């Protein structure tokens, strides 16, 4: 008879969150003007540190940036789905979606 025991640790997910700053929010004058998106994600002590950030700034499923904070200019008016994805040191993932009106 064979017996095996192992310990499995279930880590909680980090919590994705971000904000943005612009001097022209909601106005078509924002076209081609830089918007700063800043990370405000968090993780509990048991979730570990956030070690990876990814951004899809137009909701097309393609990751456009892989840094913690980004600057981006939209080249046409409209509503854009901006998605931030964060990953913890344990590989746990969370995402946040915000609609940005240009």
Order of alpha helices (4+ residues) and beta strands (2+ residues): beta-beta-beta-beta-beta-beta
